[in-house]
């Protein structure tokens, strides 16, 4: 299969994801029964995001004209996460684009949607069938891309350390506010915080705010996301963390579905957003750069000299195809195998 054929199949898949048939609609709806976080609304967002990403223009920018047929075909083991719908799909597409075989170990949290979409891709171009292998156990691989927690990364290092690998750990995203944001800006920031219930590494888990920052406008701007509290799993986390803060008499702010707590940590509990006050932006830049390996992306309208990618408000969950997790160029890694 030529690179041009691959790009054509990917773009056709993108069109399908933007205009799902009845079968995909049923799968999107049924995903919630095996994973309570995969509500139809959030799953549709993930499917549409991929539909928009797999367009001819972006595929050309991303893949260029270097045909992967000139490279030796390898078996690449993929250990997928399952925290948000289709979270491991970029790794799959990248392996296929590079001309290798994807040996896919699905997350137990996301075993329905991805297999159907891969089946559709194989229908669009049957040559993909031999490149896609779903496995319960990885063995006989030439390279591995594994995504998990800081704890599982040690397990991955032990089992996969002898082959070329990309092993991902926990990361979070942050936002920098300067107090001049409009209500519309902060409303878009709500997308970065609440999409997929805040479970993704690209979700904002912490705010950096000026010393005198007042949160009134922020709370007003995010009121439209109140419906996250209707999800019982999210609401259970909100209630639990609220009770902990009340019992321990921890200072916090509460709008009824989100808790704000001043904390130096980058990783906040679900339904909690940490914040940290700063004196000047140079201070924030130095701090973020000192913990760059903990951060996936920074959301800000400021142009700062950061060691991690930065996007505007509302853009953290809409990465381009060439926006790689942890800043590691997966396509380049695969093409050099």
N, C-alpha and C positions, 0 to 999 in steps of 0.2 A: 504494500500500500504506500502510495506517495504521500508526501507532506500535504500536498494540495488536496488529496482525497480526505485526509484526516481533518483538515480545516473545514472542508465542506460538510463533513459529517457532524463535526462539533457545532457549526453554525446552524445546521438543520435541527440538531438537538436543542439548541437555544430557542429556536422558533417553537418547537414542541412544548418546551417548558413555559413559554409565555402564553400558549394556547392549549392547555391540557385537554386530553380526551377524558371520557367518563371513567376509564380505568384509573388514570392518574388522580382524578378528583376523588375517587373512592379511597385510594391509598393515602392521599393527603388527609382525608377525614379519619381514616382508621388508625393512623399513626398514634393518635392520642391514647388508644386503648392499651398499647404496649409501653408507652412512655408518656406520662402525664404532662411533661413539659412540652411535648410536640403537639400543641393545640393546632387546629386547622389554620387559624390566623397566622401563627408564627411559622408554621411549615410552608404555607403559601408564600410568605415573605422570602424564605430561603430559596424556594423553587424559582420564584420570579427573579431574585437576585442573580441566580445562575443563568436564567434565560436572557437577562440583559448583558451579562458578562460574555456569553458565548456568541458574540457578533463578529461578522467578517472583518471589520476594521481592527478591533482589538486583537483578534486572533492573528492577524497579519503583523501587527506591532509586536506581539508577544513571541511568535514563533519564527518570524522572518521567512527566509527562503532556504534555510539549511535543512535539507531532507534527512530525516533520521535513518533512512534506509542505508546510509553509508556507515552506520555504526553497528557494532556487534550487538545482537539482541541478548539481553540479560533478563533474569528472573528477579524482579524486585518485590520483596515482601513489604506489605503495608499493614501496619497496626493502626486502625482508625479509632479516633475518639468518638464519643456519642453525646457530648454535652449539648450541642445544638443541631438542628436538622442539617444533614448533608455536610457536616463540618470537615469530613475527610475527602470530599469530592475533588478538591483541587489537586491533591496528591495523585489521585487516580487519573485524572485528565492529563496531568503532567507526565506520568509514566507512559501513558498511551501515546501522547504527542511525541515523546522521545523514541518511540518505536520498540519499547521493551514490553515484557509480559508483567502484568500487575497481579501478584498473588495477594489477594485481599482478605484480611481477617477483620470482619465487620465488628463493630461494637455491639454488645448485647442490647444497647439502648437504641440502636438504629439499624435494624435488620430488614426493614420492609422497603423503604423509599429508594435507597441507593441501588439495590438489585434490580428493581423495576426500571429505573432510569438507564442502567447499564444494558439491560435487555433491549430497551428502545434504541440505544446507540448501536447495538449489534444488528438490529433490524435495519437501521439506516445504512450501515455498511457492514456486511457479514464478515469482512476480514478482521473485525475487532474481536470476533468470538474466540479466536485462539490466543488473544492477548489478555483476556479477562478470566481469572480463575478465583473463585471464592473458596476459601479454605477455613477449616476449624483450627488447624495447627500449622504454623509456618515451618517448613523444612525444604531443603534443596534450593535455597535462595542464593543469589549472588550479591545482593545489597538489600538494605532495609531502611525504610522510613517509618519511625514509630512515634506516636504522639501520646503522651500521658501526663501523669503528675510528677512532682519532684521525687516522690517515693518510687513510682514505677520506673522512672528513668534509670535507677540503679539496677533494677532487674533487666532492663533493656540493654544497658551497658555490658552486663555480664553475659547475656545470651547472644547479643548481636555485635559485640565489640570486635570480632575477628574479620568482619566484612565491612566494606564501605557503608557508612550509615549516616543518617540524620536522626538524631534523637531529641525530641522536644520536651521541655518541662513546663511548669506553670508560668504563665505570664498574665499580666493585667494591663489595662490601659488607663490613662489619666487625662484630665482636662485642666487647662490653665485659663483662669478667668482674670480679667483686669478691672471688672466693675463697670465697664462701658458697654457691655453687651446689651442688645435689645431684647425685648420679650420674645421676639421671633428667633433670635440666636439661641436663647436658652431653651425654647421649645424644640429646636432641632437637636440640641444637646440631649434632650430627653430620649431621642431615638438611640443615641450612643449609650445611654444608661440602661434603658428598659427593653430594647429589642432582645428577643429570645430570653426574656426575664432576667437579663444580666448575667447569663451563664457562660458567655463566650470570652475568650482571651482579648477580643477587641471591644468588649464592653467596658465603659468607664467605671472604675471602682473607687476613684479618688479625685477630688478637686483641689487644686491649688488656688487660693483666693487671697486678695490683698488683706492686710491686717484689719482694716475697718469695713470689710465686706458685710453687706446686709443681705440675707437670704430671702427676703420677702418676695422680690421679683422672680427669683428662681422658683420658689414654691408655686407662685401664680402661673408661671410659664409651663410647668410640668403637670399641671392639674389634669390635662387631657389624657395622661397616662394612668389615671386612677384605676382603670379596668384591670391592671395587672393584679390588683388585690382580689379580683374575683376568682383567680386561680387558687385552688385550695393549697397546692404545694407551696406557692409563693407566699400566700397568707400565713401558712403555718410557720414559715421562716420569719416573717415579719413579727408575728405574735411572740415567737420564741425569743428573738433578739431584743424585742421591746421589754419583755419580762425580765431578761437578764440585766438590761441597763437600769430598769426601775429598782430591782432588788439590790443591785450593787451601787445604786445612786450615782450612776455615770451620767454626766452632763450630755445631753443630746437634743436634737431637734426632731420633730415628728409632725408629718402632714397627714397621717392616716394610712399611708401605704408605703412610705419611705422614711427611714431613719437616717439622720445626719449626725455623725460623731467626729469630733476632732481627734485625729490619730495619726501617728507618723508612719504607720504601716501602709504598704501599697495594696494589700489584699484585704478587702472588706468582706464580711459575711453577706450572704444573699439577703436582699431587701434593706441593706445598709450601704450608705455612701460615706466614706471617710473624707475629711477635708483637712487641709493644712494651710495656715496663714503664712504669708511671706511679706518681706519688707520691700524687695525689688525683684525684677525679673531675672537679673543676673544670678541671684541667689537660687531661684527656681531652676534655671538652666544648669547650674553646676550640680545641684542635687539630683536632678533627673539623669544627667549624664553619668553620675557616680553609681547609679543603680540601673543603668541601661539594660542589663541582662535580665531584669525583672519586668520590663515594659514592652508591650507589643506596639502600641501606637499612642501618640499624644494628640489630643484634640484641642485646637487653639486657633484663634484668628491672628495671632502674632507670628511674625517671622523670626524664629529664634535659632541659634546655633546648637541644634540638638543632635545627639548621637543616635536617635531613634526616629522613625518616620513620623511626620506630622500631617494632620488633615484638618479640614474645616469642620464646623459644627454639623452634625448629622451625617458625617461621611465615614465614620469608623467601621461600620458594618457593610460598606459597599466598596471593598477593595478591588483594584484592577487585577487582571490576570498576572501581572508582573509584580504585584505586591506580595512578597513571599513571607510566610510565617517566620518569625524570629530573625528576619533579614537574611536568611540563607537562600541563595538562588537554587531552588530545587531543579529547575530545568538544566542549568549549567552542570550541576552535580550528576544528573542522569546522563547527559550527553557525553560526559567524560568517563563513564564507566568502561 
